[in-house]
Amino acid sequence: MNLARMLDEGIDKFGTYDQLLFQGDNEQQILTNVEIRDRACALASGLQSLGLKKGEVVAVCVSNIPEIPEIINGIMRAGGVFLPVIFMLTPPEIRYIIEDSGAKIVITEEKLADKILEALEDLNHSLELISVDGTAGGRSRSYEELQKGGSRETPLAAVSPDDLAMLMYTSGSTGFPKGVMLTHHNLESSMRQGAEVWPSTEADRYLITVPLNHIFGVLGYHESCFFGSSMLLLPRFNAEKALDYIRDFKITVAFFVPTMIAMMLEQYDDEVHSMKSIKRMISAGSPLAEETLLSAMERFGVKIYHGYGLTEAGPTVSRQREDTPLKPGSVGPPIPGLELQLVDEQGNPVPRGEEGEIICRGPGVMKRYWNRPEATAEALRDGWLYTGDLGRLDQDGELFIVGRKKDLIIKGGENIDPGVSENLLLKHPAILEAAVVGIPDAKYGEEVAAAVVLKAGKTVSESDLMGYMAKHLHHFVTPKKILFLDELPKTGVGKILKREIKKMFEN
């Protein structure tokens, strides 16, 4: 049941083909599926030579680089657990994930070396550090040398369907992310169920603009093995280049977050660009404004399909069908094999058309949270995953997302935990209370904003607070607006009413 076998099965079924095209700023690299397998085998052998055992965690903190498919496959092939670490995180956030997961090995790249070394300073457990394109100041092993010493005939490690394949940390309602445990069966089931709705062929070429070192990247990579399709991987998103590559490489399937679609819409030139090759453009990660959706479909001349999911669901919950009329705002019905309900606060199903919390169950739903029994008990109840998202089902069974019970902010398709900024603000000597919320933003869908109450006799300016936050957090997740209040709106039991704070920013 080792998920790494899908690469081998794809080679047996489709033969040798160019599976990955990496389009860097100054270089292009092409890897066949056989080359990826050989490199993955060598990596698996090298990891095992370092003492990696079945079920042990390997953390991977890299940007979009051509080695990612072989890293994913190599770790799983060796029986290890793949832990993707988003490279935008700060050293303290990375440190928390590595400590909490007990990762035995960390794979990174030279341009992230300083951040990783800071995160690993005085770590409470020993580990091996591997750098793809350097030595991290002489502190790491060489990825290339490790591969050279490995065997290209490494057999697949024997695992059971319930064995852990991937551990991914996702933000929650507190300042501490939770590790989502996904088994080989979870990931394969979700991929196969989703593939029934959005099938591909050997002739398809995917454009990968989001981090491949992510749950959706892992899904896309295994779809490539399953269908025999190829992937064009970009190191980072650039609207103008994405439009050029769609035209030049005749991309057929493209995945974007709504912000990317809005940026491409601004750059699109009918006389220069063409999307005639596109058969499926996908928007996911956060809601796409209806006005932007309709404008983009008309301008691009393609249909834009929506999906909904979350890491805990492995990750897909619903997808719009290609054989039914597209409804703006819908994310489609649940994928085959997944049960979905909307429930009230007591867990009782609500009638069609009424709002409720989205819950689901199926083979793709996570095993549990890593070392978080209380959070697991809250999320998994009687076999159902309680998503914390609010939605409604229309009479055709299509799902519409209407809000979130969770306070997560979704900016440009990325989940931002308000608790991290809140905790930092509360450490400032002038701040008594703080609440961080998402407010509407034309470019990113949501932007981060904060409301604060100062301690008696204390003063601080908005610019000073901005500077304070910038020293500790990545600029993408820091509040861009700060509202100073005499008191935060609260319920009778003292719970902060964030929806009232959001209204204040709208006025």
Secondary structure, DSSP 4 states (H G I P E B T S, - for coil): --TTHHHHHHHHHH-S-EEEEEE-SS-EEEEEHHHHHHHHHHHHHHHHHTT--TT-EEEEE--S-TTHHHHHHHHHHTT-EEEE--TTS-HHHHHHHHHHHT-SEEEE-GGGHHHHHHHHTT-SS--EEEESSS-TTTTSEEHHHHHHTS-TTPPPPP--TTSEEEEEEE--SSSS-EEEEEEHHHHHHHHHHHHHHS---TT-EEEE-S-SSSHHHHHHHHHHHHHT-EEEE-SS--HHHHHHHHHHTT--EEEE-HHHHHHHHHH--TTT---TT-SEEEE-SSPPPHHHHHHHHHHHTS-EEEEEE-GGGSSEEEE--SSS---TTB--SBPTT-EEEEE-TTSPBPPTTS-EEEEEESTTS-SEETT-HHHHHHHEETTEEEEEEEEEE-TT--EEEEEESS--EEETTEEE-HHHHHHHHHTSTTEEEEEEEEEEETTTEEEEEEEEEEPTT----HHHHHHHHHTTS-TTTS-SEEEE-SS--B-TTS-B-HHHHHHHHH-
